[in-house]
């Protein structure tokens, strides 16, 4: 029976990259894996075919030989050594799929899980930085058995089914397949007398209080990693990490844009026309004065240098931008109305240049429309 083209088997083009080959291999190997298709001879055949194709194409020298001579390059002993190479490839890739990643093979030791803690802080706390206490329920190493999971005076024994390796190998032709040992579940050890304090898990749940240093300038979504502060490892394995995810509550006055702060301040029509000044609060808790020149229009922004947020892990500071909004007078008295009417009578195009220019352009536009 003739063999199918290796590129056809993996469903990739001849110029496929290493990442494309690996992606196609992962997908097909998962699809046809014997553990997922017990008793299906066709899937077992396809699984072997996929692995054989990947074993050749992932190796630059073998791939070059295949592209030059085809399957003949590996006939009559040309493929010797595939069994050992494939066993390694199979173990490395399928560790991810079947839960072996992070486990020390044959030792029963597993890395603890990473933990996530969501923390909400204010904009002021982001500006100054702080040391915040964090209370988390987590798995810690059992003190009674020191994390072994075995009762005091005893210790775990090597698994007799797999010889302490955590895996069982099956030879199929020139392929060697590895499967997780069903007796010890890949740990390589069995516990005859489990520790009563942790029921053989090697870990117990406790609540811990940690201090988290939040540096000045952190932004919404900043992640802080505390190494080895996550779940304790299984049976003496290394601990996972703790990740603090920060969110900053909306501020009543400031809007943040990176290291810059923005705010809107209403001013009176008189202040906008005649000029003046006003005080605004700054994020550091103090106040600063903003000078408004005469004739200021609504929406104008004033920049206050270095009055914004600190740049994370830097001596630089952002700026603060104050946007003025001219407030239209309301609930006028009779006298105030009279004065405004008088003011309007005394106004000219110089008083309202923008309005005069706008209405002039409108008049010109409609005048052109009316022309034949």
C-alpha positions as CSV (number, residue, x, y, z in Angstrom):
1,X,0.0,0.0,0.0
2,X,1.5,3.3,-1.1
3,X,2.0,6.0,1.5
4,X,0.2,9.4,1.3
5,X,2.2,12.5,0.8
6,X,3.3,13.9,4.2
7,X,2.2,17.4,3.4
8,X,-1.2,16.1,2.4
9,X,-1.4,14.1,5.6
10,X,-0.9,17.2,7.7
11,X,-3.1,19.4,5.3
12,X,-0.4,22.0,4.7
13,X,1.4,23.5,1.7
14,X,5.0,22.4,0.8
15,X,6.4,25.8,1.9
16,X,4.7,25.6,5.4
17,X,6.6,27.1,8.3
18,X,7.6,25.2,11.4
19,X,4.7,26.9,13.4
20,X,2.2,25.9,10.7
21,X,3.4,22.3,10.8
22,X,3.2,22.2,14.6
23,X,-0.2,23.8,14.6
24,X,-1.5,21.3,12.0
25,X,0.1,18.4,13.9
26,X,-1.4,19.4,17.2
27,X,-4.9,19.7,15.7
28,X,-4.8,16.3,13.9
29,X,-3.1,14.4,16.7
30,X,-5.7,15.6,19.2
31,X,-8.5,14.6,16.7
32,X,-7.2,11.0,16.1
33,X,-5.5,10.3,19.5
34,X,-6.3,6.7,20.6
35,X,-7.3,7.8,24.1
36,X,-10.1,9.9,22.5
37,X,-11.1,7.2,20.0
38,X,-10.8,3.9,21.9
39,X,-11.2,0.8,19.7
40,X,-11.3,2.9,16.4
41,X,-8.8,1.3,14.1
42,X,-9.1,4.0,11.5
43,X,-8.3,6.7,13.9
44,X,-5.3,4.8,15.2
45,X,-4.0,4.4,11.7
46,X,-4.5,8.1,11.0
47,X,-2.8,9.0,14.3
48,X,0.3,7.0,13.3
49,X,0.2,8.5,9.9
50,X,0.1,12.0,11.3
51,X,2.9,11.4,13.7
52,X,5.1,9.8,11.0
53,X,4.5,12.8,8.7
54,X,5.3,15.3,11.4
55,X,8.4,13.4,12.6
56,X,9.9,13.8,9.1
57,X,8.8,17.4,8.2
58,X,9.8,19.0,11.5
59,X,13.4,18.0,11.0
60,X,15.1,20.2,8.4
61,X,17.5,17.4,7.1
62,X,14.7,14.7,6.9
63,X,12.4,17.2,5.3
64,X,15.0,18.1,2.6
65,X,15.6,14.4,2.0
66,X,11.9,13.7,1.7
67,X,11.3,16.6,-0.7
68,X,14.2,15.3,-2.9
69,X,13.6,11.5,-2.8
70,X,10.1,11.1,-1.4
71,X,9.3,8.1,0.8
72,X,12.2,6.2,-0.7
73,X,14.6,8.3,1.4
74,X,13.4,6.4,4.5
75,X,12.9,2.9,3.2
76,X,15.2,0.0,4.1
77,X,16.3,1.4,7.4
78,X,16.4,5.0,6.3
79,X,14.0,5.8,9.1
80,X,15.9,4.1,11.9
81,X,15.8,6.0,15.1
82,X,12.2,7.4,14.6
83,X,10.9,5.4,17.6
84,X,13.1,7.2,20.1
85,X,12.7,10.6,18.5
86,X,8.9,10.3,18.3
87,X,8.6,9.2,21.9
88,X,10.3,12.5,23.0
89,X,8.2,14.6,20.6
90,X,5.0,12.8,21.7
91,X,5.7,13.4,25.4
92,X,6.6,17.1,25.0
93,X,3.6,18.0,23.0
94,X,0.9,15.9,24.7
95,X,2.1,16.9,28.2
96,X,0.2,20.2,27.5
97,X,-2.9,18.3,26.4
98,X,-3.2,15.7,29.2
99,X,-2.2,17.6,32.3
100,X,1.5,16.8,32.6
101,X,2.8,20.3,32.2
102,X,4.4,21.5,35.5
103,X,4.8,18.0,36.9
104,X,8.2,16.6,37.7
105,X,8.0,13.2,35.9
106,X,8.0,10.3,38.2
107,X,8.4,12.4,41.4
108,X,4.7,13.2,42.1
109,X,5.7,16.8,42.6
110,X,3.5,19.4,40.9
111,X,3.8,23.2,40.7
112,X,1.0,25.0,42.5
113,X,-1.6,26.9,40.6
114,X,-1.3,30.7,40.0
115,X,-3.8,32.9,41.9
116,X,-5.5,36.1,40.7
117,X,-6.6,38.9,43.1
118,X,-8.6,41.9,41.9
119,X,-7.9,45.1,43.7
120,X,-9.6,48.5,43.3
121,X,-7.7,51.7,44.2
122,X,-8.4,55.4,44.0
123,X,-6.7,57.8,41.6
124,X,-5.1,59.4,44.6
125,X,-3.7,56.1,45.7
126,X,-2.4,55.5,42.2
127,X,-0.6,58.9,42.4
128,X,1.0,58.4,45.7
129,X,1.4,54.6,45.7
130,X,0.7,52.5,48.7
131,X,1.3,49.3,50.6
132,X,-1.9,47.4,50.7
133,X,-2.7,44.3,52.8
134,X,-4.2,41.4,50.9
135,X,-6.1,38.5,52.5
136,X,-6.3,35.4,50.4
137,X,-7.5,31.9,51.0
138,X,-4.9,29.6,49.5
139,X,-3.5,26.1,49.7
140,X,-0.3,25.9,51.7
141,X,2.1,23.0,52.4
142,X,0.7,20.7,55.1
143,X,2.9,21.1,58.2
144,X,2.1,17.7,59.5
145,X,3.5,15.8,56.6
146,X,5.8,18.5,55.2
147,X,3.9,18.3,51.9
148,X,4.6,14.6,51.2
149,X,1.0,13.6,51.7
150,X,2.0,10.5,53.7
151,X,1.2,9.8,57.3
152,X,3.9,10.7,59.9
153,X,6.5,7.9,60.0
154,X,5.8,6.8,56.5
155,X,6.6,8.0,53.0
156,X,5.3,7.6,49.5
157,X,6.4,4.5,47.6
158,X,7.4,4.2,44.0
159,X,4.5,3.1,41.8
160,X,5.0,-0.6,40.9
161,X,2.8,-0.3,37.8
162,X,5.1,2.3,36.0
163,X,8.2,1.8,38.0
164,X,8.1,5.3,39.4
165,X,8.1,7.0,36.0
166,X,4.5,8.2,36.0
167,X,4.1,6.9,32.5
168,X,3.6,3.6,30.7
169,X,5.2,3.0,27.3
170,X,3.6,0.9,24.6
171,X,5.6,-0.1,21.5
172,X,3.7,-0.1,18.2
173,X,5.9,-1.0,15.3
174,X,8.7,1.6,15.3
175,X,6.6,4.0,17.3
176,X,6.7,4.2,21.1
177,X,3.6,5.7,22.7
178,X,3.5,7.0,26.3
179,X,0.4,7.1,28.4
180,X,-0.2,8.4,31.9
181,X,0.0,5.7,34.5
182,X,-3.6,4.9,35.6
183,X,-2.4,3.6,39.0
184,X,-0.5,6.7,40.2
185,X,-2.1,9.2,37.8
186,X,1.3,10.2,36.5
187,X,2.9,11.0,39.9
188,X,5.2,8.0,40.0
189,X,4.4,7.5,43.6
190,X,1.6,5.9,45.7
191,X,0.7,6.6,49.3
192,X,-0.5,3.6,51.3
193,X,-1.0,5.6,54.5
194,X,-2.2,9.2,53.7
195,X,-1.7,12.0,56.1
196,X,-4.9,12.6,58.1
197,X,-4.5,16.4,58.2
198,X,-4.5,16.8,54.4
199,X,-6.0,13.5,53.3
200,X,-2.9,12.8,51.3
201,X,-3.0,16.0,49.2
202,X,0.1,17.4,50.9
203,X,-1.7,20.8,51.1
204,X,-4.3,22.4,53.3
205,X,-6.3,25.6,52.9
206,X,-5.4,28.6,55.0
207,X,-6.1,32.4,54.8
208,X,-2.9,34.4,54.5
209,X,-2.3,38.2,54.7
210,X,0.3,39.6,52.4
211,X,1.6,43.2,51.9
212,X,1.5,44.4,48.3
213,X,3.6,47.3,47.3
214,X,1.8,49.4,44.7
215,X,4.3,51.9,43.1
216,X,3.2,55.4,42.1
217,X,1.9,55.8,38.6
218,X,0.1,52.4,38.1
219,X,-2.6,52.5,35.6
220,X,-5.9,50.7,35.3
221,X,-5.2,47.1,34.4
222,X,-1.7,47.0,35.8
223,X,-0.7,43.5,36.9
224,X,1.6,43.0,39.8
225,X,3.3,39.5,40.2
226,X,4.2,38.1,43.5
227,X,6.5,35.1,42.8
228,X,5.8,31.9,44.7
229,X,2.8,33.4,46.6
230,X,0.2,31.4,44.8
231,X,-1.0,27.9,45.6
232,X,1.4,25.6,47.3
233,X,2.9,22.8,45.1
234,X,1.7,19.2,45.4
235,X,3.9,17.0,47.5
236,X,6.7,19.4,47.8
237,X,6.5,20.9,44.3
238,X,7.2,24.7,43.7
239,X,4.5,27.2,44.6
240,X,2.6,29.1,42.0
241,X,2.5,32.9,41.7
242,X,0.0,35.5,42.8
243,X,-1.1,38.1,40.3
244,X,-2.7,41.4,41.6
245,X,-4.8,43.0,38.9
246,X,-5.5,46.7,39.6
247,X,-8.5,48.7,38.6
248,X,-8.8,52.5,39.4
249,X,-12.1,53.9,40.4
250,X,-13.5,56.8,38.3
251,X,-12.6,60.2,39.8
252,X,-15.2,62.9,40.4
253,X,-13.1,65.7,39.0
254,X,-10.2,64.3,36.9
255,X,-10.2,62.1,33.8
256,X,-6.9,60.3,33.2
257,X,-5.2,59.8,29.8
258,X,-1.9,57.9,30.4
259,X,0.1,60.2,32.7
260,X,-2.0,63.3,31.9
261,X,-5.0,64.5,33.8
262,X,-7.9,66.5,32.3
263,X,-10.6,68.5,34.1
264,X,-13.4,70.9,33.1
265,X,-14.0,74.1,35.0
266,X,-17.0,76.5,34.5
267,X,-16.2,80.2,34.4
268,X,-18.6,83.2,34.2
269,X,-19.2,85.2,31.0
270,X,-17.7,88.2,32.7
271,X,-14.5,86.4,33.6
272,X,-14.2,85.0,30.1
273,X,-14.7,88.5,28.6
274,X,-12.6,90.6,31.0
275,X,-10.1,88.0,32.1
276,X,-9.3,86.9,35.6
277,X,-8.0,83.8,37.5
278,X,-9.3,80.9,39.6
279,X,-7.9,78.1,41.7
280,X,-8.2,74.4,40.8
281,X,-7.3,71.4,43.0
282,X,-4.5,69.2,41.9
283,X,-4.1,65.4,42.3
284,X,-1.4,65.8,45.0
285,X,-4.0,67.5,47.3
286,X,-2.8,71.1,46.8
287,X,-4.3,74.0,44.7
288,X,-2.9,75.9,41.8
289,X,-4.0,79.2,40.1
290,X,-5.1,79.4,36.5
291,X,-4.9,82.8,34.8
292,X,-7.6,83.5,32.2
293,X,-6.8,86.2,29.6
294,X,-9.6,88.5,28.4
295,X,-11.6,87.3,25.5
296,X,-11.2,83.6,26.4
297,X,-13.6,81.3,24.5
298,X,-15.5,78.4,25.9
299,X,-13.5,75.1,25.4
300,X,-10.1,76.6,25.7
301,X,-7.5,74.4,27.4
302,X,-4.8,75.5,29.8
303,X,-1.8,73.3,30.4
304,X,-0.3,73.0,33.8
305,X,3.2,71.3,33.3
306,X,4.1,68.4,35.6
307,X,0.8,68.6,37.5
308,X,-0.4,65.2,36.2
309,X,0.4,61.6,37.2
310,X,3.8,60.2,37.8
311,X,5.1,57.9,35.0
312,X,5.5,54.4,36.4
313,X,9.1,53.6,37.5
314,X,10.3,57.0,36.2
315,X,11.0,60.5,37.6
316,X,8.8,62.0,34.9
317,X,5.4,63.6,35.5
318,X,2.5,64.0,33.2
319,X,0.6,67.3,32.7
320,X,-2.7,68.6,33.8
321,X,-5.1,70.2,31.3
322,X,-7.8,72.5,32.5
323,X,-10.6,73.2,30.0
324,X,-12.8,76.2,30.7
325,X,-16.5,76.2,29.9
326,X,-18.2,79.6,29.7
327,X,-21.4,79.5,31.7
328,X,-24.4,81.3,30.2
329,X,-26.2,83.5,32.8
330,X,-29.6,82.3,33.9
331,X,-32.4,83.7,36.1
332,X,-31.5,87.3,35.2
333,X,-33.0,90.2,37.1
334,X,-34.7,93.0,35.2
335,X,-31.7,95.3,35.7
336,X,-29.3,92.6,34.4
337,X,-31.5,92.1,31.3
338,X,-31.5,95.8,30.7
339,X,-27.7,95.9,31.0
340,X,-27.3,93.0,28.5
341,X,-29.6,94.6,26.0
342,X,-27.6,97.8,26.3
343,X,-24.4,95.9,25.9
344,X,-25.8,94.2,22.7
345,X,-26.7,97.6,21.3
346,X,-23.1,98.8,21.9
347,X,-21.6,95.7,20.4
348,X,-19.9,95.6,17.0
349,X,-18.2,93.0,14.7
350,X,-15.1,93.6,16.7
351,X,-16.9,92.6,19.9
352,X,-18.1,89.3,18.4
353,X,-15.7,88.5,15.5
354,X,-16.6,84.9,15.3
355,X,-20.3,85.5,15.1
356,X,-19.9,88.3,12.6
357,X,-17.7,86.2,10.4
358,X,-20.0,83.2,10.6
359,X,-23.2,85.1,9.7
360,X,-21.2,86.9,7.0
361,X,-20.3,83.6,5.4
362,X,-23.9,82.4,5.7
363,X,-25.2,85.5,4.0
364,X,-22.6,85.1,1.2
365,X,-23.6,81.4,0.8
366,X,-27.3,82.1,0.4
367,X,-26.5,85.1,-1.8
368,X,-24.6,82.9,-4.2
369,X,-27.4,80.4,-4.2
370,X,-29.9,83.1,-5.3
371,X,-27.7,84.3,-8.1
372,X,-28.8,83.1,-11.6
